Amino acid sequence: MTAPSAYAAGSQALHVPEIHIETDRLILRPTRPEDFEGWVQLMGDEENSRHIGGPQPRAVAWRGFLTMAGAWAIQGYGMFSVIEKASGRWIGRLGPWCPEGWPGTEVGWGLLREAWGRGYATEGSAAAIDWAFEHLGWSEVIHTIAPDNLASQGVARRLGSSLQGPGRLPEPFQDIVVEVWGQSREAWMRRRA
């Protein structure tokens, strides 16, 4: 028996909002089927995925990819696919994320290694925070960051977030040590003004 196409979309598909956010160098939009190969690259590389769940084989990456697409279809939001304007390439995912049991309303990021060090995480996350406060009505934003992830701590600081204290993720991630960084909507708006 042949498995159905991974990309088959029938009339039963749930609606995903048409969102297109542009920054100086990036396009942020909901997950699309053509993003999967980039997702596999992100989640298959040990260094890329170290702080976002660890390396995953293709079949497990597929499940995570569908989780993000499903978040868009069910909740009306999820992490955006990040497209580099100059190349048109998918370079990662970032944005609003708040699954069941999460310690707060998060804007997180995960980019391919070749996109690191260019300020893309800060640029894209700032646009995603603006969008989350405006369209989702969030009163605060957090970032769950491993204590040894100095690069992401730097992004959080550049976004104006501060360390709030230790955090706890829901099962099956309850044993992962994280710190919660964050800020209120009011603090963000004052900083953006």
SVG drawing of the C-alpha trace seen along z (x, -y; Angstrom):
<svg xmlns="http://www.w3.org/2000/svg" viewBox="-14 -57 41 59">
<polyline fill="none" stroke="black" stroke-width="0.4" points="0.0,0.0 1.3,-3.4 1.2,-6.2 -0.7,-9.3 1.3,-12.3 2.6,-14.3 1.5,-17.4 -2.0,-16.4 -4.5,-19.0 -8.2,-18.3 -11.3,-20.3 -11.2,-19.2 -8.2,-21.4 -8.6,-24.0 -8.2,-27.7 -4.8,-29.2 -4.8,-33.0 -3.2,-35.0 -0.5,-36.9 2.5,-38.5 4.8,-40.6 7.9,-42.3 10.9,-43.7 13.9,-45.2 15.4,-41.8 12.8,-39.2 9.3,-38.0 7.3,-36.3 4.3,-34.1 2.5,-31.0 3.9,-27.6 3.5,-26.2 4.2,-22.7 7.3,-24.0 8.9,-24.9 9.4,-21.3 12.8,-20.7 14.2,-23.7 12.5,-22.4 14.2,-19.0 17.6,-20.8 16.9,-22.9 15.8,-20.0 18.3,-17.4 21.4,-19.4 22.7,-18.9 23.9,-22.5 20.8,-24.1 18.4,-22.1 20.3,-21.9 18.0,-24.3 14.8,-23.6 14.3,-19.9 17.4,-18.3 18.1,-16.6 15.2,-14.7 15.0,-12.2 12.9,-13.3 9.8,-11.4 9.9,-13.1 10.6,-16.5 7.5,-15.9 5.4,-15.6 6.8,-18.8 6.3,-20.6 2.6,-19.5 2.3,-20.7 3.3,-24.2 1.0,-24.1 -1.8,-22.8 -1.3,-25.6 -1.9,-28.1 -5.0,-26.2 -6.5,-25.6 -5.3,-28.6 -4.9,-31.2 -1.3,-31.7 2.0,-29.8 5.6,-30.5 6.1,-32.2 8.3,-30.8 11.2,-33.2 12.1,-33.9 15.3,-35.8 14.3,-38.4 17.7,-38.6 17.7,-34.8 14.1,-33.8 15.2,-30.9 13.5,-29.5 15.9,-30.2 14.0,-29.3 10.9,-29.8 10.1,-32.4 7.1,-34.0 4.2,-33.4 4.0,-30.0 1.8,-28.9 1.0,-25.2 -0.9,-23.6 0.9,-24.0 3.5,-26.5 4.8,-28.9 3.5,-31.9 2.8,-33.6 6.1,-33.1 7.8,-34.6 10.6,-32.1 13.1,-31.7 15.1,-29.0 17.2,-29.7 19.5,-27.7 23.1,-28.0 24.0,-30.0 21.6,-32.7 23.1,-33.1 24.9,-36.3 23.1,-38.6 20.5,-40.0 17.7,-38.1 16.4,-36.7 16.1,-40.1 14.6,-41.7 12.0,-39.0 11.1,-38.6 10.5,-42.3 8.0,-42.2 6.4,-39.0 6.1,-40.7 4.4,-43.7 2.0,-41.4 1.3,-39.3 0.5,-42.3 -1.6,-43.9 -3.5,-40.9 -3.5,-38.4 -4.0,-40.9 -1.3,-39.4 -0.4,-41.3 3.1,-40.0 5.7,-38.1 8.2,-35.6 11.1,-33.6 12.1,-30.3 15.9,-30.0 18.4,-27.5 20.9,-28.9 23.8,-28.2 22.2,-29.7 24.1,-33.0 23.2,-33.9 19.4,-33.7 19.9,-35.6 21.5,-38.3 18.5,-38.4 16.2,-38.6 18.2,-41.6 18.2,-43.3 14.4,-42.9 14.2,-44.6 13.4,-41.5 14.9,-40.7 15.4,-37.5 12.3,-36.7 13.6,-33.6 13.6,-29.8 10.8,-28.2 9.3,-24.8 8.1,-23.4 5.2,-20.9 5.6,-17.1 7.5,-15.6 10.0,-18.5 9.7,-18.9 13.3,-18.0 14.8,-20.6 16.2,-23.5 15.0,-26.9 15.0,-30.4 12.1,-32.7 12.9,-36.1 10.1,-38.5 8.4,-41.9 5.0,-43.4 3.1,-44.9 3.4,-48.3 7.2,-48.0 7.4,-46.9 5.2,-49.8 7.3,-52.4 10.4,-51.0 9.0,-51.0 7.8,-54.6"/>
</svg>
